[in-house]
Amino acid sequence: MSRRYSLSVQDMKTISKKLYLYREVDKAIAIRKQELMMSEHHDDNVGGGRSSKISNPTHDIVEKWMMDEQIIYIENFRKRVDNLISKLDDASKILFHYQWVDTNYYTEEELGKLCFMSDRTVRRKKRAILEMYDDDCGGNGCYSKYSVRLSAL
């Protein structure tokens, strides 16, 4: 199946930067959950009368987590990348790990040696991975206002 368009170099860099955020997903979710737990609690019962709401702080916190748009976005990003990884062959999975998950930076020559493939094959597989991610996102790279927040971590 051929693509209707080819990704530009800038598009590939942008998608690659987004995939680098995959290694920080768990940290970003944990930080956001802590932010929601520490947010101020306002008492709706100002008059001092009897409240009709039963107090359950644990349930309220979990409900905040489930309804928070930022957590939903980050979890959807994780699911999308996990789905992408499951579609890759073994050599591409290893390449994905060394390129976007491992904290060390490797040149294409070093990636080729680690993955037992030529530099040209490394570039071709990286491009194929980026195109697969772009296709999963519907061709728009899955940009969102929350990607800026995620990249700040």
C-alpha positions as CSV (number, residue, x, y, z in Angstrom):
1,M,0.0,0.0,0.0
2,S,1.5,3.3,-1.0
3,R,1.1,6.6,0.7
4,R,-0.7,9.5,-1.0
5,Y,2.1,11.9,0.2
6,S,5.6,11.7,1.5
7,L,6.6,13.1,4.9
8,S,8.9,16.1,4.7
9,V,12.1,16.2,6.7
10,Q,10.5,18.6,9.2
11,D,7.5,16.3,9.6
12,M,9.8,13.4,10.3
13,K,11.7,15.5,13.0
14,T,8.4,16.5,14.6
15,I,7.0,13.0,14.8
16,S,10.4,11.7,16.0
17,K,10.4,14.3,18.8
18,K,6.9,13.2,19.8
19,L,8.0,9.5,19.9
20,Y,10.9,10.5,22.2
21,L,8.2,11.5,24.7
22,Y,7.1,7.9,24.9
23,R,9.8,7.1,27.5
24,E,8.4,9.8,29.8
25,V,4.7,8.8,29.6
26,D,4.5,7.1,33.0
27,K,6.2,10.0,34.7
28,A,3.9,12.5,33.0
29,I,0.8,10.6,34.2
30,A,2.1,10.3,37.7
31,I,2.9,14.0,37.9
32,R,-0.5,15.0,36.6
33,K,-2.2,12.7,39.1
34,Q,-0.2,14.3,41.9
35,E,-1.2,17.7,40.7
36,L,-4.9,16.7,40.7
37,M,-4.6,15.3,44.2
38,M,-2.9,18.4,45.6
39,S,-5.4,20.8,44.1
40,E,-7.5,22.8,46.5
41,H,-10.7,21.4,47.8
42,H,-13.6,23.9,47.9
43,D,-16.4,23.3,50.3
44,D,-19.7,23.6,48.5
45,N,-21.6,23.6,51.8
46,V,-21.0,27.3,52.7
47,G,-24.1,27.8,54.8
48,G,-23.1,25.2,57.4
49,G,-26.3,23.2,56.8
50,R,-26.6,19.6,56.1
51,S,-24.9,18.4,52.9
52,S,-26.8,16.1,50.6
53,K,-23.5,14.8,49.1
54,I,-21.7,11.9,50.8
55,S,-18.1,12.6,51.2
56,N,-15.7,10.0,49.6
57,P,-12.4,11.7,48.9
58,T,-10.8,8.6,47.3
59,H,-13.7,8.3,44.9
60,D,-13.5,12.0,44.1
61,I,-9.8,11.8,43.3
62,V,-10.2,8.8,41.0
63,E,-13.1,10.5,39.3
64,K,-10.9,13.6,38.7
65,W,-8.2,11.3,37.2
66,M,-10.7,9.6,34.9
67,M,-12.2,12.9,33.7
68,D,-8.9,14.8,33.2
69,E,-8.4,15.6,29.5
70,Q,-4.6,15.7,29.9
71,I,-4.4,12.2,31.4
72,I,-6.8,10.9,28.8
73,Y,-4.6,12.4,26.0
74,I,-1.4,10.9,27.5
75,E,-2.9,7.5,27.9
76,N,-4.3,7.6,24.4
77,F,-0.8,8.5,23.2
78,R,0.7,5.5,25.1
79,K,-1.9,3.2,23.6
80,R,-1.2,4.5,20.1
81,V,2.5,3.9,20.4
82,D,2.0,0.5,22.0
83,N,-0.2,-0.4,19.1
84,L,2.5,0.8,16.7
85,I,5.1,-1.3,18.5
86,S,2.9,-4.4,18.3
87,K,2.7,-4.0,14.5
88,L,6.5,-3.9,14.0
89,D,8.7,-6.8,13.1
90,D,11.4,-7.9,15.5
91,A,14.2,-5.9,13.8
92,S,12.1,-2.7,13.8
93,K,11.1,-3.2,17.5
94,I,14.8,-3.3,18.4
95,L,15.4,-0.2,16.3
96,F,12.5,1.5,18.0
97,H,13.8,0.7,21.4
98,Y,17.3,2.0,20.7
99,Q,16.1,5.1,18.9
100,W,13.2,6.3,21.0
101,V,13.1,4.4,24.3
102,D,16.7,4.0,25.3
103,T,18.1,7.1,27.1
104,N,21.4,6.9,25.2
105,Y,21.8,8.7,21.9
106,Y,23.0,6.6,19.0
107,T,24.1,7.7,15.5
108,E,22.8,5.8,12.5
109,E,26.1,3.9,12.2
110,E,25.8,2.8,15.9
111,L,22.2,1.8,15.5
112,G,23.2,-0.3,12.4
113,K,25.8,-2.1,14.5
114,L,23.4,-2.6,17.4
115,C,20.6,-3.9,15.2
116,F,22.9,-5.8,12.7
117,M,21.7,-3.8,9.7
118,S,23.2,-1.3,7.3
119,D,22.9,2.5,7.7
120,R,20.6,2.6,4.8
121,T,18.3,0.0,6.2
122,V,18.3,1.9,9.5
123,R,17.1,5.1,7.7
124,R,14.5,3.2,5.7
125,K,13.1,1.4,8.8
126,K,13.0,4.7,10.8
127,R,11.1,6.4,8.0
128,A,8.7,3.4,7.8
129,I,8.1,3.6,11.6
130,L,7.4,7.4,11.4
131,E,5.1,6.9,8.5
132,M,3.2,4.2,10.3
133,Y,2.7,6.5,13.3
134,D,1.6,9.3,11.0
135,D,-0.9,6.9,9.4
136,D,-2.3,5.8,12.8
137,C,-2.8,9.5,13.6
138,G,-4.7,10.1,10.4
139,G,-1.9,12.0,8.7
140,N,-1.8,14.9,11.1
141,G,0.9,13.7,13.5
142,C,-1.6,13.7,16.4
143,Y,-0.8,17.2,17.4
144,S,-2.6,18.6,20.5
145,K,-2.3,21.3,23.1
146,Y,-1.3,18.6,25.6
147,S,1.8,17.5,23.6
148,V,3.3,20.8,24.6
149,R,2.7,20.0,28.3
150,L,4.0,16.5,27.9
151,S,7.2,17.8,26.3
152,A,7.8,20.1,29.2
153,L,8.4,17.1,31.5
